[in-house]
Amino acid sequence: MLVKVKFQTARKFVKLQDGFTAADFIKEVQIKFGLPSDAVLRIYDDTETEVEEDVLEELLKEKPDLMLTIRDQNEDAGPSSSCTDTLSLSSHSSSDLDRTPERPAKISKPADESAKEEHFYDSEGGTGYIAWRLKTVQRNHRARTSSHTSHSTRTATGSGLSGPSLNRCTSPAQQLDEDSLREAIAFLTHSSDEAQIFLKMKDTFHYRHALVHDPNKTDDILKTFPRFLNTKGLVSQDFSLLFNAEMASKLLERWDTAFKKRIIEEAMGLTSTPAVRSLLLSARNETDSEDCSKWDSDMATLLLLIHLLPPPPGGKRAAKISAVDAASRLVVYHKSCNSIDEHLRQREGRQPYILAVGGSPGQIDHFYLALDKKLIPCQAGGSLSAFDALFKSHFVFNVMYDIALINFYTFIQTTVYRIDVGKTKESPRVKELRTKLLN
């Protein structure tokens, strides 16, 4: 079953298997929209009525064309239940306050026993439920108005307004006309001439960037442009077109001179766990020890950076993710003799990661980016080059960072590549580590 779902301004189809439960639906929504697993989501129908879990399946069977709206409870918190049954205000105007409720208002008891009945409005102090509700309505209205503002005019200050989710191409003048675009896409589908592939991919870049930012089409990007799956270097080219060649080269040019040694030195101050000790040995090329991690020096240093910038604390309902678990969301070793297709079938989530295929973690034959259960080959250059492509793929394909790696990726974005500096929300850990490494 395909269900139409709306979250904020994005609209997508969510695929559900027969016999699905409400929990299955929520999980698929989290994956489709890239939401954290601990997000508390509420479901509403087209009349703004909240849909309870026990009626969801029946409702969708009766109304298969219904579009469900998803809201994050933490971002759209409302008043207590006793107040909700009492009064509802328009999100557009305070004039609705003049309307008389059709039924007597129920006054909720405050927790403080010394207080009397709760006032809906205190004219002297300008306080009470109505004043509180009006402020909430106005705040939510401003947020909705801001979310509909053009990408080219708003300031990037949060999720969707900076980093991978920001649409950075706003000039239609550089777009091919419809006939030329159709011809270029058809050529790319059948051509094996690598030089021409790079040229046509450059010509169709603006269309492709608009495509990945269209919530109804972003999942089709690898079907429309299948050359990503067999031509190395296309991810890097798109990233360079999105920014510039200088920014695209920052990691590879500055890693050895500005970051690697200092990350290793800082990691030596971490709590000495078996994982940290083995990574330090590999990072320092002390591969003679049996305790080393077997990853090459660059990858071991990147994994140490995850330990320096561990996953943020989970919510009340979410299990805490360790740095070791987070590392498996960055890179996965796959032994050459095992089935890659089987691995991809078992892997969940849309966030891309590196699949390192070889005889051992220290002897990798091929690096791939795994995205949507498909493989994008990486250029030669070892694990650092593969990670360079992995980071860039978030911007090229408009994919949110994995929540477990948010601090890690934010550091790479703002400190190494210097993207959206001052516009991206950073944790205190990210700011502190940048100060230590660069001063």
N, C-alpha and C positions, 0 to 999 in steps of 0.2 A: 504494500500500500504506500502511495506517495501522498504526503501531507504537506500542505502549504503552511509555512511558519514565518512569522515576522518577529525580529528582535531589533529594537530601536528602529533604525531606518533600513536595515537589511532584510531582504526577503529571500527565502530559499526553500527548496523542496527537501523534505526529510523522508528517507525510505525506512519503512517498518516491516518487519516480518509478521506473518500470521500468528495470532495468539500473543501479540505484544502486550506488555504491561506499561503502566504509567512510568515506572522506573526506566524501562527500555527507551521510552520516548524521550525522557529527560536526558538520558545518556547520549542518545543520537543527536539531540539538539546541542549539547555541550561540545560534541565532536565537530558538528557541522559549522557552528559559529565560533569555534575556538575558545569556548568559555572554560574557566577553571572548574575542576571536578567538584569543588566544595561550594560552588555557587548555589544559593537557594533560589530556585526558579518557581514562578507561579504562572499558571496557564489561564488565558482568557479567550472567550469566543468573540464573535463579531459584534455582540451587544455589550461588550465590556463586562460580562458576567464571568466570575472565576469558575473554572472547570475543576471539579474535584477528581481525584485519581480514580475513584470507583466508577465514574460515568464516562471517562475519556474514550474508551474503546467503543461504547455504545453510541456516543455522540458522533464519532467519526464515521461509524457505519451508516447512521441516519443522514449525515451531511458530509459526504466524501469531498465536496468542493470547499468546505469551510476553511478559512484561514485562521489559524490560531496565533495569538499574540503571546510572546514570552517576555516576562519582566523579571529582573533580578531584584529580589526582596531587599537586599542590602542597599541597592541604589534607588529604590522607589518605595521606601518604607512609608506607610501611612499611619493614621492614628489608631488607638486601641479599638477593639471590636465594639465596645459599648458606645464609643463616640461615632463609629462608622455607621451604626444603625440609626443615628440621630440626625445627622446633618451632612449634606453634600454640597460643595461649592463648585462653581464653574471655574475652569482653569484659565479662562480668558478675561474675566471681569469681576470686580468686587461688587458690581451692582446687584448681583444675585443675593447679596446679604439682605436686601430689602424685602425679599420674598418671605412669606409666612409659611412655615412648615405645615404640611397637610395633616400631620398627626402630632400629638403632644410630644415635646422633646423629653427624652429620658436623660436624666442627669446622673453621671457616674460618680460613685463615691471615691474621693481621693484616698491615697494610702495613709495620709497623716490623719489620725483620729481626732486631733485637736481642731482640724478644719471642719467647716460646715459643708453644705452642698457646693459643688464646683460651679463657678460662674461661667456662663457662656461668654459674657463680655463685661469687663469692668471698665466703665466709662472714665473713671478717674485715673486709673493706672494704665489703661490701654492694653490690658492683659485678658487672659481667659482663652477658652477653646477656640472661639471664632478668630481672635487675633492670631493665635498659633497656626490655625488652619490656613488663614489668608496668607501668612508668610510662607507656608509650605507650598501653597498653590502658585504664588508668585515666583518662588525659587524654581519649581519644576517647569513653569512656563518659560522662564529665561533659559533653562537648560535645553528645552525642546526647540526654542527659537534658535539658539546657538548651534544645535546639531543640524539645522537645515541651512545654515549659512554656507556659502560657497567655500570649497577647499582653498581657493586662491586668495580669499580675503580674511580668513580666520587665523588666529595665532595658535600654533601647535603647542598645547599645554598638557595633553593627556592621551589616554588610549584612543587610537583612531586619528589623532591630530598630530602625531609625530611618529617617527620610526617607520616600520614596514607598512602600516595601514594608511599612511598619508599619500593621497593621489598627487603626484608631483608634475604631471603633464597636463597643462591646461590650454595649450595653444593648438586649436584645430587646423591652423594654417599649414602645419607640417604634416598633416595627414594625407595619405594617398586618396585619390578619388575612388569611388566604389568599384569601377571596372578594373582599375589597376590593382586595387587591393585584392579583389577576387582572383585575378590572374596570378599575383605573387603567391597567394596562399596555395593555389592549385600547383604552382611550380614547386613549392617547398614540399608538398606532399609526395611528389614523385621523383624529384631530382636527387642525384648522389654526388653532384659536383660541389665539393666543400666550399670553394671560393664563392660560388654563386649562392650557396646556402647562407653564408655569412652576410652577403650583400642584401639578399632578399629579407633576411631576418632584421637587418638594420632598417630597410625600407618600411617594414610592417611594425616597427617598434611601438609607435604611438597608438596604433590600433590595439596591439597586444596589451599595452599597459592599461588602456581603457577597459579591455576585456576582463582583466584580473580584478578590476575594481567594480565590475558589474556583478552584484550578488547573484544574479540569475544565470551568469555565464562563467564565473570564475573557475568552477569545477571542470570546465571543458577545455582548459588551456592546453593540456598535453594531447588532447584529441585534435584540436585545431592546428597545433604546431608540434607535430610528432618528432620533428628533427631534434628537439631537446633530448630525446631518448637514445639517439645514436650519433650525435655530433658533439664532440668535446669543445668547451669554450664558449658556448652560446649564453650560458648564465652570466659569465663575466662580461661578455659584450653588452648584454642588456643593462647590467649594473653600471657600466661605464657610460652608456647613453643616458641613463637615468640621472647620474651625477656627472662625473668627469673622470678622465684617465688618471689624474693625480690622486683623487680620493680612492679610486679603485685599487691603487697599488700600495696604499698605506700599510696594511698588515704585513705583506711580504717584504716591503722595504725596511720597515722599522722594527720588526719582531726581534731580530738578533741584537740590534744595537740599543733599543730603548725599553724592551719589555721582558724578554725571556729570562735573562740573568736575574733581574730584580724580582720577578715572580717566584723564581726558585728560592732566592734568599728570603723572601717574605714567608714562603711556605715552610721554611725550616723552623719557624716559630709556632707552627700549628701543633695541636695535640698529637703526640706520636702514636698513631694507630697503624695497624698492618697495612692498610690501603695507602696511607700517606707515606709511610716508610718505603714501600715498594715503588711508588711513583717518583719519589725523590731520587732513588737509585737510578731509575731509568732516565729521568730528566738530566741527571749529571753524567749520563753515559757510563755508569758503573754496572755494566751488564754482566760482569763476571759473577756477581752475587746471585745466588739461587732465589733470593727474595725480591728481585727486581720485577716490575710489572710486565715486562716483555714488550710493552709499547715503545715506539721510538721516542727520542728525546723531546721532539716538538709536541707530540700528542700527550705525552706524560705531563709536560708543563701546562698544557691547556686543561688537563684534568685536575691538576693542582689548583688552577685558577678557580675551578668549581668548588673545591674545598675552601678556598679563601672567600668565595662568594656563594655560600650554600643556598639552597632553596628557602624561600620565605616561609614562615610558620603557616601551617594549614589551618583551615577553619575548624569550627567545633566538630563538624561531621567528617572532616577529611583526615586521613592518616598522614602523619608527618613523613615527608620524603627526605631521605638522607642524601648526602653528597654522592655517595657511592651509587645509589639508585638513580640520581639525576644524571650521573655520568653515562649511564646506559641509554639515556635519551639523546646523548650527543653522538656517540659512536658505538657501533656494535661490531664485534669481530665475528666473521663467518668462515668456517673452515672450508677450503676449496672443494672437498669431496662431498659436501652436504648440499641438499637442494635449496637453492635460493628462493624458488617459488613457494616452497613450504614455509620458509621463514616469513616472506611477505604476507602470506595468507593469515598467519598467526599474529602479526603485528597490528596493533590498533592505533588510532589517532592520525591526524593529518599533518602534524608538525614534522618537518623534514629532519633527517639524521644521516650520519655517515655510515655506510655499510662497507667495512674493510674486509676484503676477501683474500685469503692467502693460506699458507701452510701454518703460520703462527702470527700472533699480533706484531712481532718484530720483523716478519717477512711477508709483507702484504704485496700481492700481485696487482690488485685492482682496487681503486676506491670509487664508490658510487654514492650519489645522493638518493636516498629513498624518500619518495613523496607520492602519496596516494597509491601506495602499493605498486609503484613503478620505479625503475632505476634510471638515473641520469648519470652517465659516465663522467668522471672527473679528469681533468688534464693531468699529465705527468707532473711530478714535483713533490710527491710525498704527502704526508698527513697534513702539513701546514697548508699546502695548496688546496687540499680537499676541504679543510675547514674554511678557508677563504671563500670557496664556492658555496659552502653550506650557509655561511652567514649571509652572503649576497642573495641566496635563493629566497630568503624571507621577503626581501624587497621586490625581487623580480616576479614572484608569484603571489604577493600580498598575503603572506601567512604570518599569523601572530607567533611570537616567541612561546615556546613551551613554558608553562607557568613555573615549572621546577627549575628552569634555567633563566628566568627573567633577569635576575641580578647579573649573572654571567654575561648574557647577551647585551644588556644595557651598558655594561662596562666596555665591551668590545665596540659597541656602536658609538658611544659618546667620547671614550678615551682614546681608542685606537683610530677609528675612522673619522672621528669628529663630526658625526652626523647629528643634527638637531640639538646641538649643545645649548643648554639653557632653556630648551623647550620640552625636554623629556623628563618625566618624573624619575628620580633616582633615589635609591635607598641610602641611608647613612653609611652602610658598608661600602657601597660603590664609591661614594664621595671620599670616604676615608682612605680606601685603597689607592685611588687615583692620586691623592695627595702624597701618600707614602712613596709611590713608584716614580712620580714625576718630579719630586722635590729633592 
